[in-house]
Amino acid sequence: MNFIILGAGGIGSFYGAKLINSGHNVLFIARGKHLIALQENTLKLKHPRFNFNKKVNALELSELNTLFLQKVDAIIITTKSTTTNSIAEQLASKLNFIEEIPFIVSLQNGVENEEILCKYFPKEKVIGGLCRKIGAHILKPGLIEATGDVETIIGAMKLTNKSKAFLLDFTNILTKANTLCMITDNIKFELWKKLIINNGVNAICALLKIETGILMHHKKLSKIVLNLMKETASAAKVDGVLFFDEDINQMYELIKKFDSIKPSMLVDVENNRKIELEEICEIVIKNNEKQNLDSPYTRTVSTLLEYTYIENKKEL
């Protein structure tokens, strides 16, 4: 199959490398020094159980043309959720002239990306997705470090015969690439399930500048994580997604067994990049406010991180 990885950062590069190793054609969309490194040298990826060092095809989004897009089976979006609207708008302008557009697969953080994508593309072409149990980031332009045994969950926003066939094909492809992939008929539930974990560990790890392993095995800090998760479960009700206490407790215990990783927000803080507070923390606060509920743990962690990060950026 022919794929585009839109957002060749840590996660995007990992999936792209896996697909290339399995014999598929991949074009990476990147920018800046990382793009230059990919074009002039190779993509290097280091993982405890997987290494990759090959020449790859890479372009800027603006360089994509309609003729090439006609040959693409799927576009996998792995950009920050903060860019979803602008990315979708640019992509839609290029796909408007194609009769049968590729499937658009989101593997981003947050619970709103798929709804945004459905505003720009036919709903039956949008595939919601998430990856978990993996951390991946750019060490330097062209070099990726990844840890953890990735699990991918995908589901159609509107199930048709074609989208069902794609889900099965994509699952088989990732399975043959030695990664676990599962299909769900309730992607919204799975996205909120990931957000429960994300809101539990992402911002607090960035605030304290520690990995998840240290966080989850600290007696007092791990209790804060549990309360962050409970606030997220409460926020999910606004979206019609229900979680019970036993669900939260099971996820909490599961996180303790994950490989210790640097969450994406910690990596962004370390690299002075924009952080996904709106998409991970603020959605929890806003949804609970709609129910006349406060989110004291999420609000505190988010506010402290926002203040300290912005102040540190001012000093640079």
C-alpha positions as CSV (number, residue, x, y, z in Angstrom):
1,M,0.0,0.0,0.0
2,N,1.0,3.6,-0.4
3,F,1.0,5.8,2.7
4,I,1.7,9.3,3.7
5,I,2.9,10.0,7.3
6,L,1.8,13.6,8.0
7,G,4.0,14.6,10.9
8,A,7.3,12.8,10.8
9,G,8.2,13.3,14.5
10,G,8.8,10.5,16.9
11,I,5.5,8.6,16.5
12,G,5.1,9.3,12.8
13,S,8.7,8.2,12.1
14,F,8.2,5.0,14.1
15,Y,5.1,4.0,12.1
16,G,6.6,5.0,8.8
17,A,9.7,2.9,9.5
18,K,7.6,-0.1,10.4
19,L,5.6,0.2,7.2
20,I,8.7,0.6,5.0
21,N,10.3,-2.5,6.6
22,S,7.1,-4.4,5.8
23,G,7.5,-3.5,2.1
24,H,5.1,-0.6,1.8
25,N,5.7,2.8,0.2
26,V,5.8,5.7,2.6
27,L,6.2,9.5,2.0
28,F,7.0,11.5,5.1
29,I,5.7,15.0,5.6
30,A,8.1,17.0,7.8
31,R,9.6,20.5,8.1
32,G,12.6,22.4,9.2
33,K,16.0,20.8,10.1
34,H,14.4,17.4,10.5
35,L,13.1,17.5,6.9
36,I,16.5,18.5,5.6
37,A,18.1,15.7,7.5
38,L,15.6,13.2,6.0
39,Q,16.2,14.5,2.5
40,E,20.0,14.6,2.7
41,N,20.8,11.6,4.8
42,T,18.7,8.7,6.2
43,L,16.0,8.2,8.8
44,K,17.6,6.6,11.8
45,L,15.4,5.0,14.5
46,K,16.5,3.3,17.7
47,H,14.2,1.1,19.7
48,P,15.2,-1.8,22.1
49,R,13.7,-4.3,19.7
50,F,13.7,-2.5,16.4
51,N,16.3,-0.4,14.5
52,F,16.0,1.4,11.2
53,N,18.5,3.3,9.1
54,K,17.4,3.9,5.5
55,K,17.0,6.6,2.9
56,V,13.3,7.8,2.8
57,N,11.2,10.1,0.8
58,A,10.3,13.3,2.5
59,L,8.6,16.6,1.5
60,E,6.9,19.7,3.0
61,L,3.1,19.6,3.1
62,S,3.1,22.5,0.6
63,E,5.0,20.3,-2.0
64,L,2.3,17.6,-2.1
65,N,0.6,17.6,-5.5
66,T,-2.8,16.1,-6.6
67,L,-1.1,13.7,-9.1
68,F,0.8,12.0,-6.3
69,L,-2.2,12.0,-3.9
70,Q,-4.3,10.1,-6.4
71,K,-2.0,7.1,-5.8
72,V,-2.2,7.2,-2.0
73,D,-4.2,4.7,0.0
74,A,-4.0,6.4,3.4
75,I,-2.7,9.5,5.1
76,I,-1.7,8.9,8.7
77,I,-1.8,12.1,10.7
78,T,0.6,12.2,13.7
79,T,1.0,15.9,14.2
80,K,0.2,17.8,17.4
81,S,-3.5,18.2,18.0
82,T,-2.9,22.0,18.1
83,T,-2.4,21.9,14.3
84,T,-5.3,19.7,13.3
85,N,-7.5,22.4,11.9
86,S,-4.8,24.1,9.8
87,I,-3.4,20.7,8.6
88,A,-6.9,19.5,7.6
89,E,-7.6,22.8,5.8
90,Q,-4.4,22.6,3.8
91,L,-4.9,18.9,3.0
92,A,-8.5,19.4,1.9
93,S,-7.5,22.0,-0.6
94,K,-5.3,19.4,-2.3
95,L,-7.8,16.6,-2.1
96,N,-10.8,18.5,-3.4
97,F,-9.8,17.6,-7.0
98,I,-9.6,13.8,-6.3
99,E,-12.7,11.7,-6.9
100,E,-11.7,8.9,-4.5
101,I,-9.7,10.4,-1.7
102,P,-7.4,8.3,0.6
103,F,-8.4,7.3,4.1
104,I,-7.5,9.8,6.7
105,V,-6.2,8.1,9.8
106,S,-5.6,10.2,13.0
107,L,-3.1,8.8,15.5
108,Q,-3.0,12.0,17.6
109,N,-3.6,12.9,21.2
110,G,-7.0,14.2,22.3
111,V,-10.6,13.4,21.6
112,E,-11.6,16.1,19.1
113,N,-9.4,15.5,16.1
114,E,-11.7,13.1,14.4
115,E,-14.7,15.5,14.6
116,I,-12.5,18.2,13.2
117,L,-11.4,16.0,10.3
118,C,-15.0,15.1,9.6
119,K,-15.7,18.8,8.8
120,Y,-13.2,18.7,6.0
121,F,-13.5,15.1,4.7
122,P,-16.3,12.6,4.1
123,K,-17.0,10.9,7.4
124,E,-16.7,7.4,5.9
125,K,-13.1,8.3,5.0
126,V,-12.0,9.3,8.5
127,I,-10.5,6.7,10.7
128,G,-10.0,7.4,14.4
129,G,-7.1,5.9,16.1
130,L,-4.6,6.0,19.0
131,C,-1.4,4.5,20.0
132,R,-0.3,3.7,23.5
133,K,2.4,2.1,25.5
134,I,5.1,3.9,23.4
135,G,7.2,6.9,23.7
136,A,9.1,8.3,20.7
137,H,10.9,11.6,20.1
138,I,13.5,13.3,17.9
139,L,16.9,13.2,19.5
140,K,18.3,15.3,16.7
141,P,17.2,16.0,13.1
142,G,17.0,12.6,11.4
143,L,17.4,10.5,14.6
144,I,14.5,9.1,16.5
145,E,14.5,7.3,19.9
146,A,11.5,5.1,20.7
147,T,10.7,2.9,23.7
148,G,7.8,0.6,24.6
149,D,5.7,-2.1,22.9
150,V,3.2,0.0,20.8
151,E,-0.5,-0.9,20.7
152,T,-2.7,0.7,18.0
153,I,-6.5,0.9,18.1
154,I,-8.4,2.1,15.1
155,G,-12.1,2.6,14.3
156,A,-14.2,4.1,11.5
157,M,-16.1,7.3,12.1
158,K,-18.7,5.9,9.7
159,L,-18.5,2.2,8.9
160,T,-19.0,1.2,5.2
161,N,-17.8,-1.8,3.2
162,K,-14.8,0.1,2.0
163,S,-13.8,1.4,5.5
164,K,-14.3,-2.0,7.0
165,A,-12.0,-3.5,4.3
166,F,-9.4,-0.8,5.0
167,L,-9.5,-1.4,8.8
168,L,-8.9,-5.1,8.2
169,D,-6.1,-4.5,5.7
170,F,-4.4,-1.9,7.9
171,T,-4.6,-4.1,11.0
172,N,-3.0,-7.0,9.1
173,I,-0.2,-4.7,7.9
174,L,0.6,-3.5,11.4
175,T,0.3,-7.1,12.7
176,K,2.8,-8.3,10.1
177,A,5.1,-5.4,11.2
178,N,5.2,-7.0,14.7
179,T,3.0,-4.4,16.3
180,L,-0.4,-5.1,18.0
181,C,-3.3,-3.5,16.3
182,M,-7.0,-3.8,17.2
183,I,-10.2,-2.7,15.6
184,T,-13.0,-1.1,17.7
185,D,-16.6,-0.3,16.9
186,N,-16.5,2.5,19.5
187,I,-13.5,4.7,18.8
188,K,-14.9,7.6,20.9
189,F,-14.7,5.3,24.0
190,E,-11.1,4.3,23.2
191,L,-10.1,7.9,22.6
192,W,-11.5,9.0,26.0
193,K,-9.8,5.9,27.6
194,K,-6.5,7.2,26.2
195,L,-7.2,10.7,27.4
196,I,-7.8,9.3,30.9
197,I,-4.2,8.0,30.9
198,N,-2.9,11.1,29.1
199,N,-4.4,13.6,31.5
200,G,-3.2,11.3,34.3
201,V,0.5,11.4,33.5
202,N,1.3,13.8,30.6
203,A,1.1,17.3,32.2
204,I,2.3,16.3,35.7
205,C,5.4,14.6,34.1
206,A,6.1,17.7,32.2
207,L,5.7,19.8,35.3
208,L,7.9,17.7,37.4
209,K,10.3,16.8,34.6
210,I,10.2,13.0,35.3
211,E,9.3,9.9,33.4
212,T,6.1,7.9,34.0
213,G,7.9,5.1,35.9
214,I,9.1,7.5,38.6
215,L,5.7,9.1,38.8
216,M,3.7,5.9,39.1
217,H,5.9,4.3,41.7
218,H,5.9,7.3,44.0
219,K,3.3,6.8,46.7
220,K,2.0,10.3,47.0
221,L,2.4,11.4,43.3
222,S,0.6,8.3,42.0
223,K,-2.5,9.2,44.1
224,I,-2.6,12.6,42.3
225,V,-2.5,10.6,39.0
226,L,-5.5,8.6,40.1
227,N,-7.5,11.7,40.8
228,L,-6.5,13.3,37.5
229,M,-7.8,10.1,35.8
230,K,-11.1,10.3,37.7
231,E,-11.7,13.9,36.7
232,T,-11.1,12.9,33.0
233,A,-13.7,10.0,33.3
234,S,-16.2,12.5,34.7
235,A,-15.5,14.8,31.7
236,A,-16.2,12.0,29.3
237,K,-19.9,12.0,30.3
238,V,-20.5,15.1,28.3
239,D,-19.5,13.1,25.2
240,G,-21.9,10.3,26.2
241,V,-19.0,8.1,27.3
242,L,-19.3,6.4,30.6
243,F,-16.6,4.9,32.8
244,F,-17.0,3.2,36.2
245,D,-14.6,3.3,39.1
246,E,-13.5,-0.2,38.4
247,D,-12.5,0.9,34.8
248,I,-10.4,3.7,36.2
249,N,-8.7,1.4,38.8
250,Q,-7.9,-1.1,36.1
251,M,-6.3,1.5,33.9
252,Y,-4.4,2.9,36.9
253,E,-2.9,-0.5,37.7
254,L,-2.2,-1.0,34.0
255,I,-0.1,2.2,33.8
256,K,2.1,0.9,36.6
257,K,3.1,-2.0,34.4
258,F,3.9,0.1,31.3
259,D,7.5,0.7,30.3
260,S,8.7,4.0,31.8
261,I,8.6,6.6,29.1
262,K,8.8,10.4,28.5
263,P,5.3,11.5,27.7
264,S,5.0,13.8,24.7
265,M,4.4,16.9,26.8
266,L,7.6,16.4,28.7
267,V,9.5,16.0,25.4
268,D,7.9,19.2,24.2
269,V,8.9,21.1,27.3
270,E,12.5,19.9,27.0
271,N,12.6,21.1,23.4
272,N,10.8,24.4,24.0
273,R,7.9,23.5,21.8
274,K,4.2,24.3,22.1
275,I,2.4,21.9,24.5
276,E,-1.0,20.3,24.1
277,L,-2.6,21.7,27.3
278,E,-5.8,22.7,25.5
279,E,-6.3,19.3,24.0
280,I,-5.4,17.2,27.0
281,C,-6.2,19.3,30.1
282,E,-8.5,22.1,29.1
283,I,-11.1,19.7,27.5
284,V,-11.4,18.0,30.9
285,I,-11.8,21.3,32.8
286,K,-14.4,22.6,30.2
287,N,-16.4,19.4,30.1
288,N,-16.7,19.2,33.8
289,E,-17.7,22.9,34.0
290,K,-20.6,22.0,31.7
291,Q,-21.8,19.7,34.5
292,N,-21.2,22.4,37.1
293,L,-18.2,20.4,38.4
294,D,-14.7,21.6,39.2
295,S,-11.5,19.7,38.2
296,P,-9.2,20.8,41.0
297,Y,-6.4,18.3,40.2
298,T,-6.3,19.0,36.5
299,R,-6.7,22.7,36.9
300,T,-3.9,22.9,39.4
301,V,-1.4,20.8,37.4
302,S,-2.4,22.6,34.1
303,T,-2.1,26.1,35.6
304,L,1.2,25.4,37.3
305,L,2.7,23.9,34.1
306,E,1.3,26.7,31.9
307,Y,2.7,29.4,34.2
308,T,6.2,27.8,34.8
309,Y,6.6,26.9,31.1
310,I,5.6,30.3,29.8
311,E,7.8,32.1,32.3
312,N,10.8,29.9,31.5
313,K,10.3,30.6,27.8
314,K,10.3,34.3,28.5
315,E,13.6,34.0,30.2
316,L,15.2,32.2,27.2
